[in-house]
Amino acid sequence: MRLHIILRYIGVVLLLNAAFLLISAAISFFNGDSALFPLGYTGLISALFGVFPFIFVPSTEEITNKEGFTIVVSSWLLSCLIGMIPYVLWGGEFTVTNAWFESVSGFTTTGSSILTDIEALPKGLLFWRSATHWIGGVGIIIFVLSVLSSMGKVGMVLYRAEMSPLATANFRFRTTRTLQIIMFVYVGLTVLETMALMLCGMNLFDAITHSFATIATGGFSTKNLSIAYYGSAAVETVIMVFMVLSGINFGLLFVTLLGNMRALLRSTVVRFYLAALFAGVALTAFNIHGTVFSGWLVSLRYAAFQVISIGTSTGFATTDTTLWPPFSQLLILFFTLQCACSGSTSGGIKIDRSVLLWHAIKKRITKVEHPHAVVKAKIDMVAIDEDTLEASLLYIILYIGIVFVSSLIICGMGVDIMTAFSASAATMGNVGPGFGLVGSTGNFNHIPEMGKWILTGDMLLGRLEIFGLLLFFLLKKWK
Amino acid sequence: MRLRAKILSGFLILSAMLLVAGVWSIYELSTIGISVQKILDDNYRSVNAAKSMIEALEREDSGILLLLLGKREEGRTIIGSADESFRKAYETARSNITIPGEEEYVDEIMNTYDIYRNLWRQSVVGTAREGDLNWYLRDTHPAFLKAKLAAQRLMTLNDQTMYLTASNLESRAHRATMPGIIAVASAFIFAIIFSFLINLFVVNPIIKLTDGIQHYLDSGSPLEVRIETEDELSDLVSSVETLIARSKQ
């Protein structure tokens, strides 16, 4: 493995981070706030570290899969490391552990926060916090590759290492074209949401930061009360629409935008996704009506926002769901585990795997009935090979296993079972809020220090789809 | 890029990291010094003035009690000197308004003091008020308490601001020390990367070239040294190749 080549491409990622850090520093400068130096200095360090390998290391035509993989995982880890420096430098509630937690939560688009008073943060730092969502949402490497489209074969290797295998199925284009489509949809949705939020009365800063957090399905708000601060049905509706859109495979969204609406509606995964959200909203509204809220409309409003927010792994809040009946809490926990479609910015197990699981169950039942029958699982008339099916089922088992183990460890630190389990599930699924002490209006500040490190591990495992991070630590064994 | 520029850029980057962090630490530390001075100038003087006003008011209250007991001379002397002290302290507070809303607090002191002052300016000894505790408890003592409360409120306001400024100083101290720590850690990592790249792109090619020349001298086989970069080292290799070619002719 050529370390210098890895350094060169990680340098590009650092330069991307530096650009956003310097934009945040500029906001601090114009706002005259105390985050100017923390952001500016980190931007400078990031830029210098990013530029230096370019000076020494000549470009290369090809990289190996192993190198590509190392570049991807290292880029995520280094971005999180660089991302925590402005927090540490600024101080306040940010200890080293808290800064790491906030940074990882930002880049992995989890949206869990350790902050008890978000509004005490200067604007520049608030912008950086949202920017980490936006950089991480589409995938750090995807972001870089779409900016630098001339990487040739290197780009292809990095693209394969970054993208989930499930996500690529919906992109039937060349790598460069796919990257262009992803970025077009990503930036387009962000711009559209910013404009829509401004039309609803939000100021430019809040509109941009909330759009970053919505399209990346992150969930960091600039307000202590999250979206509840605005108390506006229009704002909530706009955010709900864009949360739902951000949970759909970007390739399908692009095809729909080109006029092929049927592709979207005929997709089993999208239909399952929309049906699950619809059922979730209806059941929750029915359950909270009369117990939490007296009116049907108000029940529907809060149920829709919370279910969509969790079901797309965004994590914004308009109310305290820890006060909801156990049925609604369990329903939301189901969405915390499942989340939305692959190829979107969403986290969790993903609908695609749920659909595959459902088909695997159907296939098994048929095999029991007709032991000699040759049964093929099919989605959208396409046969699913055994490898994909097995990998998906293994992923689900491993995913739940990791959630269980981290819940167990956190419980062992004296945290109650609901808080421990929901915190583990919410961080593993990159959702954000859980239940118990880490509810939709709570925060993760009181989780023990070691617990925070475990939860950040969950966030990274969830974002890199488990195998990504695990393989990185087993690189030496690669042949 | 030439080798000289590459090495120079490494040192420049290292210097920039340390320089910026150093300058910022110095700036934050000097700001802490200014803030400490500001606390003393802005708040501590007002706190002292408020304390003096409270002390003067208490002396005036004692003077009124002496008047009630019929001790006119002693009472008037104490009240006169306390009034003078109060006015001096009040002027200090008036000239040191630095906190938003502080002016209203200062105005309130003078308003309540004027009411109190009008009461003790009246004749007491030899009038119906002498020995009249009801007059004291009904009129003068409540007015005294009101004036004292107004002065105490000014003191509390300045105390709170002092506490807040001191808390900010803690954050500033944090900001002054952290750049140093981050800069040292970054410089350390950078130095490792720098030496790795120097080793890879400078030392290794020299070793390769030396080995290549030695191999040529030992076996007479052609010099085969590939240098990835286009800098002084690649120039050196081609010069050696030219030298060998010429020596063969």
Interface residues (C-beta under 8 A of the other chain):
Chain A: L3 H4 L7 S34 F37 P38 Y41 L44 I45 L48 F49 V51 F52 P53 I55 F56 V57 P58 I85 V88 L89 W90 G91 G92
Chain B: M1 A5 K6 S9 G10 I13 A16 M17 V20 A21 W24 S171 H174 R175 M178 P179 I182 S186 I189 F190 I193 F194 F196 L197 L200 F201 E228 T229 E230
